[in-house]
């Protein structure tokens, strides 16, 4: 007959074996020095296949997309330049991406979510209100100026608003080579095909006219 102590040991061992052996805060760790993405490949599973090492050059590891100011002449007064694996293939499997956010006076980087990454950023120019909402529906925000840093936990709704007198510039870093961005307003009112109208009227406790008016602002048909 199995002893009580041995039974407890076997139960504990079973629980340990059922627990995940490795927990990652970002993308999986690479198993090679680099894996410059082959963007022409037909398959992609948590990353692109690697270019043959003999085809990789020094230029693959450099990106100049942040050298130019973004065009903020739009309704939001903002421009996002992203450096992810799709535009900077050397980031493939490395678990990192970056962004440049340009904001005109009063410009807004609208409420959005990064489903696969935590975001950290630093204010390079101007004065910016940073805000995010937790899963407990608690809103955290603060006005930041040059040199100050912020962090937004993975998957939480957040925004950046220029509250200064001049333009603002933010650089951000994200712990995924393809963090994704779900802009809430676009997702709700400009999806294709459209979310059923009765879903939106009930969710927002609004009438059809209000929903149709909002949709029209995004170029969507009522």
Residue pairs with C-beta under 8 A, 6 or more apart in sequence:
2 10
25 118
25 175
26 95
26 96
26 117
26 118
26 175
26 176
27 46
27 47
27 93
27 94
27 95
27 116
27 175
27 176
27 177
28 46
28 93
28 95
29 95
30 93
30 94
30 95
32 50
32 93
34 50
34 56
34 61
34 90
34 94
35 47
35 48
35 50
35 92
35 93
36 50
36 51
36 56
36 60
36 61
36 89
36 90
36 92
37 47
37 48
37 49
37 50
37 51
37 85
37 89
37 90
37 91
37 92
38 48
38 49
38 50
38 51
38 89
39 48
39 86
39 89
41 48
41 49
43 49
47 85
47 92
47 93
47 177
48 85
48 89
48 92
50 92
51 60
51 89
60 89
60 90
61 90
63 83
63 87
63 88
63 90
65 81
65 83
65 87
65 88
65 100
66 81
66 83
66 98
66 100
66 171
68 81
69 79
69 102
69 169
70 78
70 79
70 80
70 81
70 100
70 101
70 102
71 79
72 78
72 79
72 102
72 103
72 104
72 107
72 167
73 104
76 107
76 108
76 109
76 110
77 103
77 104
77 105
77 106
77 107
77 108
77 162
78 101
78 102
78 103
78 104
78 107
78 108
78 109
78 110
78 160
79 101
79 102
80 99
80 100
80 101
80 102
80 109
81 99
81 100
81 101
81 102
82 97
82 98
82 99
82 100
82 181
83 91
83 97
83 98
83 99
83 100
84 91
84 97
84 177
84 178
84 179
85 91
85 92
85 97
85 177
85 178
86 178
88 97
91 97
91 177
92 177
93 177
94 177
95 175
95 176
95 177
96 173
96 174
96 175
96 176
96 177
97 117
97 173
97 174
97 176
97 177
97 178
97 179
98 171
98 172
98 173
98 174
99 121
99 171
99 172
99 173
99 174
100 169
100 170
100 171
100 172
101 109
101 121
101 160
101 169
101 170
101 171
101 172
102 167
102 168
102 169
103 109
103 126
103 128
103 160
103 161
103 162
103 167
103 168
103 169
103 170
104 162
104 167
105 162
105 164
105 165
105 166
105 167
106 161
106 162
107 161
107 162
107 167
107 168
108 159
108 160
108 161
108 162
109 159
109 160
109 161
110 159
110 183
110 184
110 185
111 157
111 158
111 159
111 183
111 184
111 185
112 157
112 158
112 159
112 181
112 182
112 183
112 184
113 155
113 156
113 157
113 158
113 181
113 182
113 184
114 152
114 154
114 155
114 174
114 176
114 179
114 180
114 181
114 182
115 155
115 179
115 180
115 182
116 154
116 176
116 178
116 179
116 180
117 154
117 174
117 175
117 176
117 179
117 180
118 151
118 152
118 153
118 154
118 174
118 175
119 151
119 152
119 158
119 172
119 173
119 174
119 179
120 149
120 150
120 151
120 152
120 172
120 173
120 174
121 130
121 149
121 150
121 151
121 160
121 170
121 171
121 172
121 173
122 147
122 148
122 149
122 150
122 170
122 171
123 144
123 145
123 146
123 147
123 148
123 149
123 168
123 169
123 170
124 146
124 169
124 170
124 171
125 146
125 166
125 167
125 168
125 169
126 145
126 146
126 162
126 164
126 166
126 167
126 168
126 169
127 143
127 144
127 145
127 162
127 163
127 164
127 168
128 143
128 144
128 145
128 160
128 161
128 162
128 163
128 164
128 168
128 170
129 141
129 142
129 143
129 144
129 160
129 161
129 162
129 163
130 141
130 142
130 143
130 144
130 150
130 152
130 158
130 159
130 160
131 139
131 140
131 141
131 142
131 158
131 159
131 161
132 139
132 140
132 141
132 152
132 153
132 156
132 157
132 158
132 159
133 139
133 140
133 156
133 157
133 158
134 140
134 153
134 156
135 156
142 150
143 163
144 150
145 164
152 158
154 175
157 184
160 170
162 168
185 218
186 218
188 195
188 200
189 195
189 200
189 211
189 214
189 215
189 217
189 218
189 220
190 215
190 218
190 219
190 220
194 215
194 220
194 221
197 208
197 211
197 212
200 206
200 211
201 207
201 208
201 210
201 211
204 210
204 211
212 222
215 221
215 222
216 222
